[in-house]
């Protein structure tokens, strides 16, 4: 027998109430002027989500492909300032904040430059491409006092906020295992993005795209499908594992694993990419505060034979909590007594065992009241809820109020670090040790 109760979450932001109150004191006419650096699909989506907030104006766009600069004017207005050189944007005094939507290998450099230029930063995940870049970003945010929010929107989701409340309340008992996955089964999902017919050396600033990456001749597929290459991206781990780390860290309060092991392979998308399309990771999380030690298992598959899906399953001593579009709590009551297996004992020993057993667990008379139902609770957000909008709402509020965001540079590095370690483990074929407090690789 099972009973189901459905709860609908109220639309709103996971931003702390104090920050909301401060933000409400700011006039809606007090415009925040933003710029977009990297006008690809994700960057453009970020710009639109920020523009959906009151009092936000996009005034400039930078991109190395001339076609995207032309498209930016078509979408956001002919008066928009556009440039191939992001430094021209950072030199402008009228810009309050920037969105960094570039390939991963530019994230840390542009974020640091922007903060040093007095700009607040919304940086797409992962915050850094390489492990040794994290400390510099954290230090720059601390030194400049700027707002930096990493773009993994689950940290602002009311769905994940509800999951956090339920885990903290102990609804599934003591956590011991977390499973998370993100599977895809399409060309676009596997990063085979379209290449424009005007992708020529005249329309693309190739050297600026390469930046500190290894020098090579013009090859536009590497720009428009940059996630396929280790020189510019971070593969499955940096694109999708980092979302799962961010969401799980927010829900549990964990700050990172102590041991990382990843495996997988390039099974289907053998299109010249040098990163896997199937990846599995296993992680040891230590006890922290009220949260016991637990294990995490991650999976991403770009050839899963089904529609795209992602989710979490938190396993505890008293039940499970699943997160996808909403939150589902399932609990099956544990037996009040352990039971016994005595058939192989001699008869006299069985009698003595049963005597002692029933003294410890006295038999009770069965009744209808003794039947305990399985229990399931489902919490769904309002129809059409968009956590991406909430994430940008929290960023713009922080720019106005100067109150800190949850997914700052430290949170961002603690999510990016294990993702980058997953790549290192996969390519080097070894298990790695990590110190989540100091955010440093440990030897041995």
ABEGO torsion letter per residue (X at the ends): XBBBBBBBBBBEBABBAAAAAAAAABBAABBBBBBBBGABAAAAAAAAAAAABBGBBBABBBBABAAAAAAAAAAAEAABBBBABAAAAAABAABABBBBABBAAAAAAAAAAAAAAGBBBBBBOBABABAAAAAAAAAAAAAAGBBBBBBBAAAABAAAAAAAAAAAAGAAEBBABBBBBBBBBBAAAAGBBBBBAABBAAABBAAAAAEABBBBBBBAAAAAAAAABAAABAEAAAAAAAAAAAAAAAAAGBAEBABBBBBEEBAABBAGBABBABBBBBBBBBBBEABBBBBBBBBBBABAGBBBBBEBBBBBAAEBBBBBABBBBBBBBBBABAEBBAAABBAAAAAAAAAAAAAABBBBBBBAAABBBBBBBBBBBBBGBBAAAAAAAAAAAAAAAGBBBABBAAAAAAAAAAAAAAAAAAAAGBBBBBBAAAGBBBBX
